[in-house]
Amino acid sequence: MRYPAWKYLLILVVLVVSTLYALPSLYPDEPAVQISGAKAGTQIDQSIIQKAEQILQSENIASHDNSFTNNAALLRLDTSEAQLKAKEALRRGLGDDYVVALNLAPTTPEWLQKIGAKPMKLGLDLRGGVHFLLEVDMDKAISQRMETSATDLRRQLRDNKLKFNSLSLNNNTITLQFANNADRDAVMDFLRRNGNEYTQQAVATTEGSSLRLNYTDVRKQEIQSYAVNQNLTTLRNRINELGVAEALVQTQGSNRIVVELPGVQDTAEAKRVLGRTANLEFRLVSDLNDQYIDPYTGQATGTVPPGTEAFAFESLDSGRQLLLNRSRILTGERVQNASSGFSQDTGGAEVNITLDAAGGKLMADATRNAVGKRMAVLFIENKQRISYVTDENGTQTEVRTPYTESVVINAATIQAVLGSQFRITGLDSPQEASELALMLRAGALAAPMYFVEERVIGPSLGQENIDKGVLSTQIGFILVAIWMVVFFRLFGLIANFALVFNLAMILTVMSWIGASLTLPGIAGIVITIGMAVDANVLICERIREEIKWGASPKQAIVAGYDRAYNTIFDSNLTTFLVAFILFAIGTGPIKGFAVTLMIGIVCSMFTAITVTRAIVQIIYGKKRNLKKLSI
């Protein structure tokens, strides 16, 4: 009986590491409220914590161990009820410049945090989590699409040489003015032959013939369905960018989306990124900009000419404006990829953008005859202003008023014809550039969304699930341990030690890879315990058989481990393949079960064969006159 020294060393290292990195799972998180800036570049300092503490004191809400880290303030509360009250009080007291979000603060000792040890994430069914209910603004979805349709219709009529005097859009109605009925009839016939997505209403006016176009009911339903589905896809992409595991994103009703985030470490960031309905528009600066923008004040003088719009330049508080053409070159929907970085010319933050093929063509067509002119990047963000109205009974009601902020973040001279790749500069901070790139990569929202509800998912039910899951694991472990000791004596005791080691390894690996433990995952651990013991049962029975056939105790040990290995490996491999298939095609709870089972199989192979073999070697390897085994 010989066993290489490197295997002892490997087992010792794995044992120490597994023990250390499994310890944080014994320290549960506690409810907390996190405060961060509404914009990525907003700085949070110690004064915000002091102001938040004063607000909580005025509401008789106790907090403790408040901290400031990673440009966010974290206030710890005693109970989930106090957490919800604190969130409402802080949101009212701090205003719209800050995001107040629910969070869970770790209680892991500092010395474990320094070595990178962190508790295993729990799924929504165990830990609970944050639940967001967002409502898609369907009216805005239709108005945005109508603006695009009006621009496309103007271009189509000109390309097909159809005559019209003017085209205007008001209250989601496109109005076309014609010189005579023949021109109007030609356009009506063209629209019927090309999509027929409008209801047409011919009107006779003193100025000549006119035509009013509205979307048909079928077209409106298509737009609304697309808006919900596109927003659903975009939210999933943004959550993937945030790295949230086991997240749930699904529709509720015709215009609402549910987002459930278990185990997130920064709910404020999640809320800010999910809630931002920002988009980009690329427009040319109007040739009349210098005539209508005062060079001293930077403000537009008088009424801006038709076909142009004045927007804030560089920031809302700068006091400067820029006059842009109303027609857009393209929007953020054409962005295929975006990454943040630093400009080599100025050293400031920038976003490098890659457009899709259609966007590259639109950009090239627009800039081909605009070399020497300026192109502006318009940043548009839909927000909600929250206010509180007190009725006659003294009850406060929350009132949400949507509004739009539009800022020109960059206006540069076009040096050459642009294509699919270019960059945006002039951003306030690297954080703002990084967040803008994230949203552009994730895709544009088809319509604005607003938070209707935010709450914690079942913390009491989650704790009950945890208690029952732990109890079932303990009962299963104890019964298996007793059975092993009764039937296999010392070898059974060695197998039980390997089981404990196996559980520690599973917890360590799951915390390392960021996997979330769910109720099905606990079932996977219980099954793993059974499979790990099954391997030791095979080994022990094989050793017994070798002894019956006349082998010496040491020969029986060596033969038992060697000859049982192939059977153990084959059975575990087939189970691993089944678990992998479940992970590949399953969703939600099925994936949680499959992940835990795959990790458990790999760990049990190591502990049931390598670890137990090393312990047996330590006990029996040095004995020269070994005549009997405790098996």
Secondary structure, 3 states (H helix, E strand, C coil): CCCCHHHHHHHHHHHHHHHHHHHHHHCCCEEEEEEEECCCCCCCCHHHHHHHHHHHHHCCCCEEEEEEECCEEEEEECCHHHHHHHHHHHHHHHCCCEEEEEEEECCCCHHHHHCCCCCCEECHHHHCEEEEEEEECHHHHHHHHHHHHHHHHHHHHHHCCCCCCEEEEECCEEEEEECCHHHHHHHHHHHHHCCCCEEEEEEEECCEEEEEEEECHHHHHHHHHHHHHHHHHHHHHHHHHHCCCCCEEEEECCCEEEEEEECCCCHHHHHHHHHCEEEEEEEEECCCHHHHECCCCCCECCCCCCCEEEEEECCCCCCCEEEEECCCCEEHHHEEEEEEEECCCCCCEEEEEEECHHHHHHHHHHHHCCCCCEEEEEEEEEEEEEEEEECCCCCEEEEEEEEEEEEEEEEEECCCCCCCEEEEECCCCHHHHHHHHHHHHHCCCCCCEEEEEEEECCHHHHHHHHHHHHHHHHHHHHHHHHHHHHHHHHHHHHHHHHHHHHHHHHHHHHHHHCCEECHHHHHHHHHHHHHHHHHHHHHHHHHHHHHHCCCCHHHHHHHHHHHHHHHHHHHHHHHHHHHHHHHHHCCCHHHHHHHHHHHHHHHHHHHHHHHHHHHHHHHHCCCCCCCCCCC
